[in-house]
């Protein structure tokens, strides 16, 4: 069985659903029609450009260009982490912490999968590496964003309690234990929910795509299980490093809480 091809007419028919969403937004005065239109246009342009780039990358199979593409993806993911924060670390830490942790976690997990489980020839083949990295990056980005957001919000909210523990002689790690724990629980929850719901509530994207492309369902299931394990590993590893890195930055060696190292993007 081969994949069923789609043409412009098929996509245009599906796009009527988005038009309907825009019409409902206007009717209900949600003021989301413009944002929906911009998001739709961005999605189309971005995916078409990605399709062209991937087609070229698959033909070239160059470790240099595969690496450059991966770094560009990680760079944009780092920007998205910063954009989602209401309270950001001041200076270069805002972008650097999230980007560095994603570079570490997502690259480590992706290279691990390519060299031990999937084993393409060559191992850096972009046909396998780029999609895997993209799936791991997307979920790792979400985990890190939620973790840092929960950490900074929690420390600002519970500032008096944290500083009271520090004044009584607690170390910075002991005083911030509750905030760190809450941040990590928030970061881990999306992937835990996704793993718990996979199969019974929803068919994950990679598995669905392989089945629609004609793959054997059991083969698609095995790949999806592998991907879920990789996503869980990347998300948890990246979130732990990011949250503890953020907690370290928001204190100092004298065990003082340093919320002056935060900047707020909330509109008053």
C-alpha positions as CSV (number, residue, x, y, z in Angstrom):
1,X,0.0,0.0,0.0
2,X,1.3,3.4,-1.0
3,X,0.6,6.8,0.6
4,X,-2.4,8.6,-0.9
5,X,-1.1,11.8,-2.5
6,X,-2.7,15.2,-1.7
7,X,-3.0,18.1,-4.0
8,X,-3.8,21.8,-3.5
9,X,-7.6,21.2,-3.8
10,X,-7.5,18.7,-0.9
11,X,-5.6,21.2,1.3
12,X,-8.0,24.0,0.3
13,X,-11.0,21.9,1.4
14,X,-9.4,21.2,4.7
15,X,-8.6,24.9,5.1
16,X,-12.3,25.7,5.2
17,X,-12.2,24.4,8.8
18,X,-9.8,27.1,9.7
19,X,-12.0,29.7,7.9
20,X,-14.9,28.4,10.0
21,X,-12.8,29.0,13.2
22,X,-12.1,32.5,12.1
23,X,-15.8,33.2,11.4
24,X,-16.7,31.9,14.8
25,X,-14.1,34.1,16.4
26,X,-15.6,37.1,14.7
27,X,-19.2,36.2,15.5
28,X,-18.3,35.6,19.2
29,X,-16.0,38.7,19.3
30,X,-13.0,36.7,20.5
31,X,-10.6,38.9,18.6
32,X,-8.6,35.9,17.5
33,X,-9.4,36.0,13.8
34,X,-6.3,38.0,12.9
35,X,-4.0,35.9,15.1
36,X,-5.5,32.7,13.5
37,X,-4.9,34.0,10.0
38,X,-1.3,35.0,10.8
39,X,-0.6,31.6,12.4
40,X,-2.1,29.8,9.4
41,X,0.0,31.7,6.9
42,X,3.1,31.2,9.0
43,X,2.5,27.5,9.3
44,X,2.0,27.1,5.5
45,X,5.1,29.1,4.6
46,X,7.3,27.5,7.3
47,X,6.2,24.0,6.3
48,X,6.7,24.6,2.6
49,X,10.2,26.0,3.3
50,X,11.0,23.0,5.5
51,X,9.8,20.6,2.8
52,X,12.2,22.3,0.3
53,X,15.1,22.3,2.7
54,X,14.6,18.6,3.7
55,X,14.3,17.5,0.1
56,X,17.7,19.1,-0.5
57,X,19.2,17.7,2.7
58,X,18.1,14.2,1.9
59,X,19.8,14.4,-1.5
60,X,23.0,15.9,-0.1
61,X,23.4,13.7,3.1
62,X,26.2,15.9,4.5
63,X,27.2,15.8,8.2
64,X,28.0,19.6,8.0
65,X,24.6,20.6,6.6
66,X,22.8,18.2,8.9
67,X,24.6,19.7,11.9
68,X,23.9,23.3,10.7
69,X,20.2,22.4,10.3
70,X,20.1,20.9,13.8
71,X,21.7,24.1,15.3
72,X,19.2,26.3,13.5
73,X,16.3,24.2,14.9
74,X,17.8,24.4,18.4
75,X,18.3,28.2,18.1
76,X,14.7,28.8,17.1
77,X,13.5,26.5,19.9
78,X,15.6,28.6,22.4
79,X,13.9,31.7,21.2
80,X,10.5,30.1,21.7
81,X,11.4,29.2,25.3
82,X,12.3,32.9,26.0
83,X,9.1,34.1,24.4
84,X,6.9,32.0,26.6
85,X,8.4,33.3,29.9
86,X,6.5,35.9,31.8
87,X,9.6,36.4,34.1
88,X,12.9,35.9,32.4
89,X,16.4,35.6,33.6
90,X,18.2,38.9,32.9
91,X,20.8,39.3,30.3
92,X,22.1,36.5,28.1
93,X,20.9,33.9,30.6
94,X,17.3,34.2,29.3
95,X,18.2,32.8,25.9
96,X,21.4,30.9,26.9
97,X,20.1,28.6,29.6
98,X,17.2,27.2,27.6
99,X,19.2,26.9,24.4
100,X,22.1,25.2,26.1
101,X,20.0,22.7,27.9
102,X,18.1,21.8,24.8
103,X,21.4,21.5,22.8
104,X,22.7,19.1,25.5
105,X,19.6,17.0,26.1
106,X,18.1,16.8,22.6
107,X,21.4,16.2,20.9
108,X,22.4,13.5,23.4
109,X,19.2,11.6,23.1
110,X,19.0,11.9,19.3
111,X,22.6,10.8,18.7
112,X,22.0,7.9,21.2
113,X,19.0,6.7,19.2
114,X,20.8,7.0,15.8
115,X,23.9,5.1,17.0
116,X,22.3,2.4,19.1
117,X,18.7,1.6,18.0
118,X,18.0,2.9,14.5
119,X,21.6,2.7,13.1
120,X,21.2,4.3,9.6
121,X,24.1,4.3,7.2
122,X,25.6,6.8,7.6
123,X,24.5,7.4,11.2
124,X,24.0,11.2,10.5
125,X,21.6,10.6,7.6
126,X,19.2,13.6,7.8
127,X,16.2,11.5,6.7
128,X,16.3,10.0,10.2
129,X,18.2,12.5,12.3
130,X,16.3,15.7,11.5
131,X,12.7,14.2,12.1
132,X,13.9,12.6,15.4
133,X,15.5,15.7,16.6
134,X,12.4,17.7,15.7
135,X,10.1,15.5,17.8
136,X,12.5,15.4,20.7
137,X,13.1,19.2,20.5
138,X,9.4,20.1,20.4
139,X,8.6,18.2,23.6
140,X,11.8,19.2,25.4
141,X,11.1,22.8,24.6
142,X,7.7,22.5,26.2
143,X,9.1,20.8,29.3
144,X,11.8,23.4,29.8
145,X,9.4,26.3,29.2
146,X,7.0,25.0,31.8
147,X,9.7,24.2,34.3
148,X,11.3,27.6,34.2
149,X,8.0,29.4,34.2
150,X,6.8,27.4,37.3
151,X,10.2,28.0,39.0
152,X,10.3,31.7,38.5
153,X,6.6,32.2,39.3
154,X,6.9,30.1,42.4
155,X,9.9,31.9,43.8
156,X,8.3,35.3,43.2
157,X,5.1,34.1,44.9
158,X,6.8,32.4,47.9
159,X,9.7,34.8,48.2
160,X,9.0,35.5,51.9
161,X,8.9,31.8,52.8
162,X,12.2,31.1,50.9
163,X,14.0,34.0,52.4
164,X,12.8,33.1,55.9
165,X,14.3,29.6,55.5
166,X,17.5,31.1,54.2
167,X,17.6,33.5,57.2
168,X,17.2,30.5,59.6
169,X,20.3,28.9,58.1
170,X,18.9,26.7,55.3
171,X,21.0,26.2,52.2
172,X,19.7,27.6,48.9
173,X,18.9,24.1,47.7
174,X,16.9,23.2,50.8
175,X,15.0,26.5,50.8
176,X,14.1,26.2,47.2
177,X,13.3,22.5,47.3
178,X,9.5,23.0,47.1
179,X,9.8,25.4,44.2
180,X,12.2,23.1,42.3
181,X,9.9,20.1,43.0
182,X,6.9,21.9,41.7
183,X,8.8,23.1,38.6
184,X,9.9,19.6,37.7
185,X,6.5,18.1,38.2
186,X,5.1,20.8,35.9
187,X,7.8,20.0,33.3
188,X,7.3,16.3,33.4
189,X,3.5,16.2,33.4
190,X,2.9,16.8,29.6
191,X,5.0,13.8,28.6
192,X,3.6,11.6,31.4
193,X,0.1,12.5,30.1
194,X,1.1,11.8,26.5
195,X,2.5,8.4,27.4
196,X,-0.5,7.4,29.5
197,X,-2.9,8.4,26.7
198,X,-1.0,7.0,23.8
199,X,-3.0,4.3,22.0
200,X,-6.2,4.4,24.0
201,X,-7.1,8.1,23.8
202,X,-4.9,9.2,20.8
203,X,-2.7,7.8,18.1
204,X,0.6,9.7,18.3
205,X,1.7,11.6,15.2
206,X,4.6,9.5,14.1
207,X,2.6,6.3,14.3
208,X,-0.3,7.9,12.4
209,X,2.0,9.2,9.7
210,X,3.6,5.8,9.2
211,X,0.2,4.0,9.0
212,X,-1.1,6.6,6.5
213,X,2.1,6.0,4.5
214,X,1.4,2.3,4.3
215,X,3.6,0.9,7.0
216,X,2.6,-2.2,9.0
217,X,0.8,-1.1,12.2
218,X,3.0,-3.2,14.4
219,X,6.1,-1.7,12.9
220,X,4.6,1.8,13.4
221,X,3.9,0.9,17.0
222,X,7.5,-0.1,17.7
223,X,8.8,3.1,16.2
224,X,6.3,5.2,18.2
225,X,7.3,3.4,21.5
226,X,10.9,4.2,20.7
227,X,10.1,7.8,20.0
228,X,8.1,8.2,23.2
229,X,11.0,6.8,25.2
230,X,13.4,9.3,23.5
231,X,11.0,12.2,24.1
232,X,10.6,11.3,27.7
233,X,14.4,11.0,28.2
234,X,15.1,14.3,26.4
235,X,12.3,16.2,28.2
236,X,13.2,15.0,31.7
237,X,17.0,15.5,31.2
238,X,16.6,18.9,29.7
239,X,14.1,20.1,32.3
240,X,16.2,18.9,35.3
241,X,19.3,20.7,34.0
242,X,17.3,23.9,33.1
243,X,15.4,24.1,36.4
244,X,18.5,23.5,38.6
245,X,20.4,25.9,36.4
246,X,17.7,28.5,36.9
247,X,17.6,27.9,40.6
248,X,21.4,28.3,40.8
249,X,21.3,31.5,38.9
250,X,18.6,33.0,41.1
251,X,20.7,32.5,44.2
252,X,24.4,33.2,45.0
253,X,27.2,31.5,46.9
254,X,26.1,33.4,50.1
255,X,22.8,31.6,49.9
256,X,20.7,34.6,49.1
257,X,17.7,34.7,46.8
258,X,18.5,37.0,43.8
259,X,15.2,37.8,42.2
260,X,16.9,41.0,41.0
261,X,18.3,38.7,38.2
262,X,14.8,38.4,36.8
263,X,13.0,40.7,34.3
264,X,9.2,40.7,33.9
265,X,7.4,40.8,30.6
266,X,3.9,41.1,32.2
267,X,1.9,44.1,31.2
268,X,0.7,46.2,34.1
